[in-house]
């Protein structure tokens, strides 16, 4: 189903077209009872179908998908829906899936892909949506609408409640909401340095330090030899090489494999690739032909071995390079990024063929030249995001939930750079011990919450209690006009 949304809604843009587009939504009324709340799952940077796991039985769901949703792999939305007789709905983010205002992706047309527009969509949707088959009017503010989102969608949840919480959106849970942005974010690696297997960490740090010494010395021969060891000799730019061998670790970038961020307490949703990578780097029973690689560059480091290099290089050859298929490793379709012409085609590419995450700031000017109304700034305008509050995005009935081992923690509410937090029923917060990136999103289902690992279990029970307290006070809420 789809709702007609306005293309031009937020202030601050020159109007290209004052028109509407269809924005898709999917809902699940399996647990709904009259008087229950509506839970709006914020879709974030993907299609609506990619979020189907968050609902049990939606109107656009295929039966084959529904059979995969079991008590062992339900999500927090389903837990809250069942706990409070609520209806769940996914709103597909503008410019994703089939909710696209235009037929192409020019710089002008992307002017409306903004935070202001996205959170305005959430409020407008809550006020105007209809749920076929459901009796009565469930629109806001007459019905309590509670948002939930994780990561980028967590920040959008927080911004939505802060901006529209007094008039339309009753509450929200921002999980690992990245409400603060920075131009550079090396802190992403801090949890890995602290909590990953330390023999793995020490080997990675040692190899990176030695690699940096070769770059600092501008030792072209040694650098080429290092690239060849990884099977990446054809990668011309050292930045492409460094990013490629870092993919198994991850980082504040787009990467093709599962990393520290994709670890999860639930084996259904998590992926152990990071630990498998570490096992390769630290293997004490590694074949001699691979352990011998550790000494191939020792002549450049005063005879000191590059401990773990053979295992790291072998992992890249086994699991990363095959992802290129028939494409050369220096191709933009593989690990090369410095071909200007390869980015220029994106301007008039149909939206469903644009790899937005691949087109990072470094290449924005190549991909999106200046338009008639819009242009890419020379550096990101961080104030547009941070003006919502940064570390201090607060509102009544806005809950912040973070994980202590999340690589994005230091741009979230519980950042180590943020002040001490104190929770109240009206403005609750929770830092989940040992958790990663929005780990509370996943669960065993309402009937099986007590079977979950202790800190996840207690997080879900806390979220249930928090939402029930909010709902108990709904009748006394007086939204502004």
N, C-alpha and C positions, 0 to 999 in steps of 0.2 A: 504494500500500500504506500501511498505517497501523499504528502501535504504540499500545497503550493506555498513556497517561501519567497520572500522578497530578496532580490539580488542586491538592491541598494537599500541598506537599512541604517548602518552605523555612520556617524558623522566623521568627517575627516578625509573623505574621498571625493574626487571629482566624479560625477555620475557619468558612466559610460552608457548604461541602459537602466532605466527604472522599470524593471519587469520582474517576473517571478520565474521560479524553476521548481521542478518536482523533487522533493526530498523524501527519500524512502524511510519507512519505519516498519518494525516487526514487533508484535506483542504476544504475550502469553497470559491468558486468563485462567490457567489451570487451578490456581489457588485463590482466585479472587472471590470475595464475598462483598455484597453491598456495604458501603461504608469504609472499605479498605483503602489504603493509600495506593498511589501509583509510583513505581520505582523506574526512574529514567536512567538507563545505562548509557553513559556517554561513550560513543563508539571510538572516538579518537581517529588516528591516522590509518584507517583501513576500511574495507567494505563492511556493510552490514552483515553479510553472510559470514564473515570471519569472526563475528561475535556471537554466532548462534549458540555456542556452548553456554552462554549466560542465561538462556531461557530453556524451559523444558519442552514446550510444545507451542511454537508460534504459528501464526496464520500463514506464513510463507515457507514453513519448514517441510522438507521432504521426510517421509516416514523412515527412510533409511538412516537419516541423521538422528532422528529422535531415538532410535534404538541404541545409539551410542551413549546417550545421556543416562547414566545410572547413579545409584546412591554413592558410588565411589568417586565420581568425578563431577559433582555438581559445584555450583559457584555460590558466592556470597549473596548474589541477587536472588537466587532460588531459595536460599536459607531465609532471607528476610521476607520474601514473598509468602512463604509457607508459615512463618512465625506470626505474620500480621494480616493474613488474608489479603495480600496485595496483588496488584497487577504489574507485570514487568513489561517494559518496552525499550527497544533499541532504536535510537535515532541515528541514521547514517550521517556522518559528518559531511558537510558540503565539500565538493571537489574530490570525493572518494566514492568508489563503487559506481552506482548509476545516478548519484545525486550531484550532477554536474551542471552548473549554470550555462556553460558554453560548449561548443563542439571542438574547441581547440584550447591551447594553453599559452597564448601570447602573454607578454608582460602586462598588457592592459587588462586582459581577462582575469589574470591572477590577482588583480588588485583587491578583489573581494574575498580572497582566501586569508582571512585575518581572525585574530582572537575576538575582536569586537563583534564581527559578524557572526562567528560561531556561537558565542554565548547569547547573542540576541536571538539566534535560531532556537536555542533551547527554551527561552522564555516564551517566544511566539508559539512554538509547538505546544507547550504545556497549556496555553490559553485557547488553542483552536483545534486540537486534534479530536477526532472521533474514532471510537473503537467499535467497529461493526460487531453486532451480536451482543453487545453489552448495554443493558438498559441504564438509562440515566445519564447525566452529564458528569464526566470525570475530569473536566478541565480545571486548571488552576485559576484563581486561588481557592475555589470552593471545595476542592479536593486536595488533600496534602500530597504534594509532589516532592519526592526525595530522590536526589541524584546520587549516582555512584560512578566513579571513574578512577582509573589507575594510570600513573605515569603522566604523559601529556594530558590524557583525559581527566586525570586527577586534578591537575592545575585548572583545566577548563571547568571542572565541577566547582572548585573553590572560587574561581572568578565569577561563575554564574550565580552562586549563592550570595557572594558579597555584593554583586551588582543588582540582582533581582530578588534577593531574599526578603526584602521588606514589602514587596508588592505581589510576587508571583510564585516563586520557588520556595517551598517551606523549609527545606533542609538539604543536606548533602554530606556524603562521606568522600573525602579526598584521600585516596590511597597512593602513597609515594608520589604525591602531586609535586611536580617540579615547578614551584611557584617563583623561584629565583633563577635568573639566567645570567651566565657569565660568558665572556667572549672565548675564554679558554678554560678548560676544566680538567686539569691533571688529577684532581681529587678523586676522579672516577676509580683510580687504581688503589686508593688507600685501603679499602676493605680487603683487597687481594693481598696487599703487602702484610696486613695484620692477620688475616684469617685463613688464607690458603696454605696448603702444605709447605712448610718453610724450606725444605730441601728443593722444592720446585721453585719457590720464590728466589732463593739465593742463586740458583743456576740461571734463571732468566735475567736477574739483575747483573750477574757477572758477564753474561754474553752481551747484554745491551751496553754495558760500560766499555767492553772491548770494541764493540762495533762503533761506538761513539769516538773512541780514540783513533780508529782508522779514518773516520770521516773528518775529524779535526786535523789529522795529519795530511788530509787530501791524498791518501794512499790509494790511487786508482787501481793498481794491480791487485792489492789485497781485497779491496771492495769487490772487484769483479770475481775474484776467487770465492769470496763469501757468497755472492749471489749464485754462483755455479753450484756450490755445495747444496743450496736449497732448491736447485733446479729452476732458478729464476734468473739465469744469466741474461736473458733477453729483456728483462725489465731495465729500461734505460735510466729512469729517474730514481735516485736513491730514496726519495720520499715514498714512491710507490712500493719499493722493496720493503722499507721499514713498516709501512702500513700492512702489507700483505702478510709478513711473518708475525705481525701482532694480532691478526684475525682470531687465532684460537684463544687469545686472552680477552679480546674485546676492547672496548674503549668508547669514548663519546663520538662515535662515527658509525657509518653503515658497514656491517660485516656479514659475510655469507654463511657463517657457522654459528653454532650455539656456544655461548661463552659463560663467564661468571654470572652475568645478568640472567641467563636462562636457567640457572640452577633453581630448583624448587623443592619444597618439602614433599610435594605430591609427585610420584613417578609418572602419573598420567599427564601432567602438564610440564614437568621439568625435563631437562636433558643433561646427562652427565658428561658432555663432551669436554668441558674444561678439565675435569679430573682425569679423563682418558688422555688428554694432552699432557697433563702433568706426569702421568704414569710413564709416558714415552720419554719425557725429559729426565726422569729420575730412575729409570729402570736399571736395577743392579745386575740383571741377567741379560743385558742388551747384547746382541751378537757382536763379535769382535770387529767385523767390518764397519759397524756403526760406531762403536766406541773409539775406533781408530780415527774417526773424523774429528774428534775432540782436539786432536793434536795437529791437524792440518794447517792451522793458522798460528800455531804457537810461536813461529819465527817472528811474527809481527808484534808479539806481546811478551818479549823478554823470556821466551821459553815456557810461559805459563799456558797451560791447557785451557781450552774453551769447554769446560765441563758441561755436558748436556747437549752440546751442539749437534752431535750425530742423531740423537733421539728427536730433537726439535725439527731438524731438517727432514728426517724421515717422515715425521708426522705431516709436514707441509706437502711432501711429495705424494703421500698416500691419500690424504683427505682434502687438501685444498686444490692442488693443481688439476686433479680430475674434474673439478667443477667447471673448468673452462671448456671441456669437451674438445671440439675441433678448433676453437679459437686460439690464436697465439696469446701467450701470457701478457704481452705488452699491449694487447688490444683493449679498448675501452669496454669491450664485452667480457673482459677477464679482469686483469689487475692493473692495466694501464689507465692513467687518468689525464695525461698531459697533452692529448690531441684535441686542439681547439675545435677542429671541424666536426669531431664526433659529438660534440655537445650542441652545436648550432641547430641540428635538426629538431630539437625538442620544441622550438617555438610554435610550430604548426602541427605538432604531433597530436593525434587524438588522445584525450585524457587517459583512457584506459591502457595506453601504451607508454606513458611517461613514468620512468622510474625516479620519483621525486627524491627519495632518500639518497640515491646515487648522485644526484645533482647538488652537491654541497656548496657552501659559500664560495669556495675557491674557484668554482666554475660557473657561478651564477651569471656573470656578465657575458660569458660565452654562450650560455644556453638562452638567456633572456635579455636581449638588447633593449635599450631604452624605447619605451612606447610613447604614444601620444599623451597619455594621461598618467602613466606610471613608470617608474624606473627602479632598478635595484640599487639600494644605497651602497656606498663604498665599504661600509662596515655595518653589521646589524645594529638597528636602533633598539638597544636593550631596554630603554626607558618605556617603550610601548608595552612591554611585558611586566617589568618591575614596578611600574606605576600602580599595579593592582595591589602591591604591598610587599612583594619579595618574600622575605622570611616571616613577615607579619600579616599575612592574609587571614583576617579573622572576621567572623560574622556569627550571629546567633544561629544555632542549629547547623553549624558547619564543623564536622569532625575531621581531624587530621590523623591519619594512620601511616606510620612509616616502619621500615625494617632497619635494625641496627647494622646489618651487613650489606645493605643496598649500595651499589656503586654510585647511585644518584642521591644518596642521603644528604650530601652537603649542598644541594640546591633544593632541598625539601624543608618542611616546617621544623623538623627536629635536627637540622644541620648542626654540626659542631660549632659553626660560626653564629648560630642563633642564640638568643637568651634562654635562660632556664624556662621550661614550660610548666604550667600549672593547669590542670584539667578541672572543668566544671561541667555540670550536666547540660548547661546551655551552650558551652563552647568546649567540647571534649577533645582530648587528644590521647594518643597511645603510640608508644614506640615499642614494637614487638621484638623481644630479645632473640637474636640469632636469625632473624628473618631477612630475606632479600627483597627484591623489587615487587611491590604490591602482592605479597604472599597471601594476604587475607582474601584475595579474590577467589581463591580455590578452596573447596571443602568437600566433605562427605555427605552433605545434605542435612536438612534440619533434624531428621530423626536420628542421625548418626554423628552429630557434632561432638558428643562426648567420647567418640572413638578417635578423634583427631589428636595429633601431637599436642602436648600440653599448652604451648604458647599460642598455637594457632587456634586450638579449642577455646582458650580463654579470650582471644581476640574476637572470635565469632560470638561468643556469649556476651561479651561487652558490647558489640555492635547491636545485638538483639535488644539488650537492655536499654541502650542509648536511644534507639529508634522508638521503642515502646514508650519511653518517657516523653519523647517529643510528641508522639501521637496522642498521648493522654492530655496534652496541653493545647491541642489544635483548636478546639472550640473557643479558647480564650485569645487566640491569635487575631490581631486586627491589622490586616494588610493595608498598606497605603494605596491610594487610588493612582 
